[in-house]
Amino acid sequence: MRVLLTGAGGFSGAHLTRRLLAAGHQVVAVAGRAGRGRLGEGTDDPPALSVLVGDLAGALALPGDIEAVVHAASSSPAPGATSDLVHDNVIATRRLIEHARRAGASRFVYLSSISVFGNIVEPVLDERVPLRSPDLYGATKYLAEAMLAEQAAALPAVCLRLPGVIGPGAARNWLSSIRAAGCEGRPIRYYSGDAAFNNAVHLDDLGSLVLELLRRPLQGFDMVTLGAAGSIAVRRVVDLVIAGTGGRSRAEAAPHDRRTFVISSARAVERYGYDPMDIEAMVRRFAAGG
């Protein structure tokens, strides 16, 4: 299958590019304004890979002969980046949807975020939980989902609402931040130590799910929440990270009244064969660098 994959210079997108190529797909990788990034700048790209660098929401020429879209490109919250969120998460997605329709693509896989839900008060997060005042980032991700839902009759789509994604080189989520502290021997401060936790997806599990969504027939619009299998206490997560990074850090419990939740992946498991790692095995692997 010839797949247009966006965000190829980023953490998830670069990994997905490699997974799709290894599975025998042809990939048109859009690396975005920041350049090839994690995709690399080498001259040994395989014949099945072509790379486009530019602004997805601008004048970047997209190929017409594509069969599927995997949309991993996104701007995350940063000080003063309000216009980037709208430009990259809404305008770019609208252009990409329009292009996919014109090209006759058979499916669209969108990497969304649990930030769409906003203020989560339920102990278990699944697709039925209502949205409560999401921030601007969550709102832009939801607008992208809504645009896909509107076009579902002509362009089948599945949106993956993700928590923190981890794997080698992960950054900007809780597990990656405490792993960095562990590697540097800094104290690891945590809240709600007895609360259950499974709020992570490993790159390998994400890649396997995306490949499955490209393999099987899709109809209409769907959205799934994703997390790890099982759950462990937050304090256990911290202990595993400390042990896996050399044991030089100390854990520091802090009082906090924030509500906690675990994520149900039941719909993704039942409908699409999602098979996530157990959270304890996932944390052990990530703490060791994998």
N, C-alpha and C positions, 0 to 999 in steps of 0.2 A: 504494500500500500504506500502511496506517496502522501506524506504527512507534512503539513506546515506546522512547525513548532515554534512558539514565541518564547521569549525569555531565555534563549539558549545560552546567553552569557552569564546567567545567574546560577545560584546553588542548585535548585531543583531542575531547572531547564537543561543545564549542562549534563546532569546525570541522566535525565530522560532522553536526551539526544543519543547518548551512548547506548542506552538500553534499546531504543528503537532500532538503531543501526545493527546491534548485535542480533536482534530478532529478525533481521532481513528486510526491514522497511527502508524506503527511500525517504530522506529527511531534508526538507528545506528549513534551515534553522535561522530564525530571525533573532539577532543578538542585541538589537536595540541601540539607543543613542550612545550608551556607555562603551560599546565595542564588544569584542568577543569574550572578554572576561575569563570566566572559568572554562569556557570552551577551548581556550588556547589560541595561540597565534601561529601554530606550526603550518608547514606547507605539505604535510602528509595526510591531509583529509582524505578519507576513503571516497571512492567514486560515487557512492550512494548518498553523499552529503554535499549540499550546497549551502553556503552561508550568506545571509543578507545582513548588512549593518546599516541601521538608520532608525528614524522615528516612525514607529508603527502608526501613529496618528497623523503623520504628515504625508509627504509625497513619496515615501518608499514604495517602489514598484513591487507588487506581490505577484507570484506566478499564478497563472490561471489553471494549470493542470494539477490540482490537488484533490485528494479523495477524503482527507480528514484534517481537522485542526485540533491541536493540543495547545491550549492557551495558558502558558505558565508565566507570562510577563505581568509584572505588577509593580506599582510604587507603594512602599510602606510608609507609615507615618514618620515624619521628621520635622523638626522646627522649621517653620516658614515654607513648607512644601505643599500647601493647600492646592495651589494651581496644578502641581505635578500629579496629585491624586486624581483630580478630575480629568486631566489630559490623558494620563496613562491608563487609568482604570475604567474610564467611561468612554471617552471619545475614541481611544484606540480600539476598545472592544467593539464599539458600534461599527467602526470601519471594517474590522476583521469579520464580524458577522455578515455584513453586507457583501464582502468579498467572497466569503465561503458560500453564500447562497448563489452568487453569480457563477462561481466555479463548479457548482453542482456537488459540493462535498456531501458525503453521506452521514457525517457525524461531527460533533464539536464537544471536546472534553475541556472543561474549564476548572482551573485550580482556584477555588474560592477560599473562604476563611470562616472560622467560627466567630470572627469579629462581627459578622453579619447579625448575630443574635443580640449583640449589645449587652445589656445587664441580665446575666443568667442567674436565676434564683432557684431553678429546679435542681434536685440532686443528680438527676440523670439527663444528659443533653442528647436529644435525638431530633429527628426532622420535624416532630410535632410541636416543639417548644416555640412559643411566639417570640417575635422580635420585640425588644424593649430598648428604645433609644440608643441605637448603635452610634458610635462616633463617625466622623467623616470617612475614615478608611472603611469601616464596615458598611456604611451607606453606599460608597462607590462600588464595593464588591456586590452588594445586593442589586444595585441598578444594573450592573452587568448581567447578573442572573435573570433579572426581569426582562431584559432585552432578548435574552435567549429563549425565555419562556414564550414570549410573543411570537417568535419565529419557529416554534417547535414543529409545526405541521410541515414546514419545508426543510427544516434543518434539525434533526434529532440531536439532543444535547444532554449531557450529564454534568452536573456541577458537584465538585468535591469540596465540601466544607472542612478545611483542614485546621488542626491545632498547630503547634510547633512541629516543624519537620526537622528531623535529625539525621545524622550520618557524618562521615568525615568532612570536616570543614564547616559544619553548621555554625550559625551565628544568629543573634537577635531573637533568641527565645530563652525561656527559663533554664532548660536543661543545658543549653550551650553556655549560658552565663555561669552556672555553677560548676560546670566542667572546667571552664577557663580559670575560675577561682581555685579549683582543686589542683590544676596543673601548676599554678603559681604559688600554691601553699597559703593562699589567703583564707580567712574565715568564710564559711558559707552560712549565710543568714537565711532562715526559712520560717514560714508561717504554717499554722494548722498541721502540726506534725502527725496527728493521728488520722487526718483526712485521707480518703482513698484517692488515688491518682492513676490515670492512664492516658493523660492528655498529650500524646505524642504520636507521630507517624514516622517510621523509618523510610529513608529514600528507597530502599530495596522493595518494601511493601508498596509504596506509591508507584514505583515503576512497574511492578507486576500487575497492579490494578489497571493502570493506563493501557498496558499491552492487552489485557483482557477486554477492555472497552473498545479497543480497535478490532478485536477479533470477532466479537459476537454482534448480531444485528441489534440495532437500537431503534426505538420508536419514541416520538414525543419528547417531553422534557422530564427530567428527574433530578433530584438533589439528594445527596447522602452525606451524613456526618461520619467522620473517620477518627478512630483512635486506636490505641494498642489493645491487645487481648488481655483480659484479666485486669487486676488492679493491685496496687500495693500502697502502703502508707507513705506519705510525703517524707517522713523521717527516714524510712527505709531507702527511698530514692537518694537522699543526701548521703546516707552511709555507704551505699553502693558507689556513688561517684567519688567519695573520699577514698575508699579502698582502691578503686580502679585507677586513680590518678596519683598514687604513691603514698597516700595516708598522711600527708603533711598538714592538711587543713583541719580545722575544728568546726564542728557544727554549732550554730548559735540559734536557739529558738527565740522567736520574737512574738509578743502578743499581737493578735490581729483578729478582727471580727468579719473578715471577708468570707462570703459564701463560697463553698467549694462544690465541685461536681465531677462526675466521670462521664465519659462519652460512650454512647452506644453505637456500635458499627453494625447492628443487626441487619438493617436494610441492605447495606453494601455487601454483607456476607451472603445473604439470601438471594439477592437479585444478580449480583455480579461476581460472586466467588471470591470476594476480598478475604484474604487469609493473613491477618496481621500477626506479627511476633507477640509473644507474651511480654508484658511490660517489664518484668524483672530481667528477662534475657536481653531485651532491647537496651535497657539502661546499662547493664553490665557491658554489653558490646560497645555502646557509645562511649562509656567512660574509658574504655581501653583504646579508643581511637577509631572504632569501626562503625 
